Amino acid sequence: MTEARQRLALAGIESAGLEARLLVGHLLCMDSASVIAHGDRALSVEQAAAIRNLVAQRAAGRPIAYLLGQREFWSLPLRVDERCLIPRPETELLVERALERLPAQRARAIDLGTGSGAIILALVTERPQLEAWGSDASADALAVAADNARRLDLSVHWFRGRWLEAVAPRPLFDIIVSNPPYVDPSDPHLQHGDLRFEPRTALVAGDGGLADLATIAGQARARLYPGGWLLLEHGYDQGCAVRTLLTQHGYLKVASHRDPAGHERVTEGNCPG
Ligand SMILES: C[S@@+](CC[C@H](N)C(=O)[O-])C[C@H]1O[C@@H](n2cnc3c(N)ncnc32)[C@H](O)[C@@H]1O
């Protein structure tokens, strides 16, 4: 334990103590309290080597969520690996807004670019009557999402393809949600932290990061019931551009919402009747 914490601290990992406990606990199948109480007990040679290996990968930057194979989102323990984006806490705002906009009666919703399935699985957990659909261009990501749904015993229809083309030409939806790639390919953040290890196709979009947001805004207009809602997550500085996109496509009641850090993070628009 002590050696793991020191190695991570030396590599500049901020929460070195916590991450060392998580990694050791993961390998020894122990919870955090047991690791604190017994983590420095004598380990077998194999266990010590396996822990050193995990710690070395983390020190080299590999995301803790991929090493643990899990990330919590909306209190759901989701399996994650290199095939999908690691769900971010700020994406919970998209779930909150979608729940606000879902009709009280039976409704149909789709999550475009579902990745691990985080958003649509959170929605169907809250609304078990929801007819839930999820799509992604990546067969690998869809396999992770379907596995998460199976483990959580939640029902979602999965489709592979580009945005709404995956489910063309029907049906219509009450709610379309998406957290698409929105990072400019030249953004220096791509060279830092977890982003270095996540699928590039989950992160970057052309046209300064706006290309996929624009495609979805265009496609969704014809696939929403009158009065239905499109809700998009976007970059912290893209609120104004996304409001403009939605207004240009004829959506009404266009508004952005701020994440807990105070950044405009989700923009929504209502389909005219
Ligand atoms: C930012 S990730 C979001 C993943 C997940 N929804 C989340 O919030 O954690 C974007 C997702 O869009 C998918 N994607 C990228 N281009 C796509 C396209 N043209 N059509 C459909 N999905 C696409 C990626 O495979 C990735 O899973």
The ligand as an SDF file (V2000), in Angstrom:
LIG
                    3D

 27 29  0  0  0  0  0  0  0  0999 V2000
  -18.3560   11.7850  -26.1980 C   0  0  0  0  0  0  0  0  0  0  0  0
  -18.7060   10.0730  -26.4800 S   0  0  0  0  0  0  0  0  0  0  0  0
  -20.1520    9.9110  -25.4570 C   0  0  0  0  0  0  0  0  0  0  0  0
  -20.3430    8.5430  -24.8710 C   0  0  0  0  0  0  0  0  0  0  0  0
  -21.4860    8.4530  -23.8460 C   0  0  0  0  0  0  0  0  0  0  0  0
  -22.7430    8.9110  -24.4260 N   0  0  0  0  0  0  0  0  0  0  0  0
  -21.1690    9.2780  -22.6100 C   0  0  0  0  0  0  0  0  0  0  0  0
  -21.7460   10.3530  -22.4370 O   0  0  0  0  0  0  0  0  0  0  0  0
  -20.3490    8.8350  -21.8060 O   0  0  0  0  0  0  0  0  0  0  0  0
  -19.3400   10.1200  -28.1300 C   0  0  0  0  0  0  0  0  0  0  0  0
  -19.8440    8.8020  -28.6870 C   0  0  0  0  0  0  0  0  0  0  0  0
  -20.2960    9.0500  -30.0230 O   0  0  0  0  0  0  0  0  0  0  0  0
  -19.9260    7.9690  -30.8570 C   0  0  0  0  0  0  0  0  0  0  0  0
  -19.8440    8.4590  -32.2390 N   0  0  0  0  0  0  0  0  0  0  0  0
  -18.8480    9.1580  -32.8410 C   0  0  0  0  0  0  0  0  0  0  0  0
  -19.1690    9.4500  -34.1120 N   0  0  0  0  0  0  0  0  0  0  0  0
  -20.4090    8.9270  -34.3310 C   0  0  0  0  0  0  0  0  0  0  0  0
  -21.2990    8.9050  -35.4530 C   0  0  0  0  0  0  0  0  0  0  0  0
  -20.9720    9.4820  -36.6140 N   0  0  0  0  0  0  0  0  0  0  0  0
  -22.4970    8.2970  -35.3160 N   0  0  0  0  0  0  0  0  0  0  0  0
  -22.8470    7.7020  -34.1410 C   0  0  0  0  0  0  0  0  0  0  0  0
  -22.0490    7.6800  -33.0300 N   0  0  0  0  0  0  0  0  0  0  0  0
  -20.8520    8.2900  -33.1270 C   0  0  0  0  0  0  0  0  0  0  0  0
  -18.5890    7.4950  -30.2970 C   0  0  0  0  0  0  0  0  0  0  0  0
  -18.3280    6.1620  -30.6800 O   0  0  0  0  0  0  0  0  0  0  0  0
  -18.8100    7.6990  -28.7880 C   0  0  0  0  0  0  0  0  0  0  0  0
  -19.2950    6.5250  -28.2020 O   0  0  0  0  0  0  0  0  0  0  0  0
  1  2  1  0
  2  3  1  0
  2 10  1  0
  3  4  1  0
  4  5  1  0
  5  6  1  0
  5  7  1  0
  7  8  2  0
  7  9  1  0
 10 11  1  0
 11 12  1  0
 11 26  1  0
 12 13  1  0
 13 14  1  0
 13 24  1  0
 14 15  1  0
 14 23  1  0
 15 16  2  0
 16 17  1  0
 17 18  1  0
 17 23  2  0
 18 19  1  0
 18 20  2  0
 20 21  1  0
 21 22  2  0
 22 23  1  0
 24 25  1  0
 24 26  1  0
 26 27  1  0
M  CHG  2   2   1   9  -1
M  END
$$$$
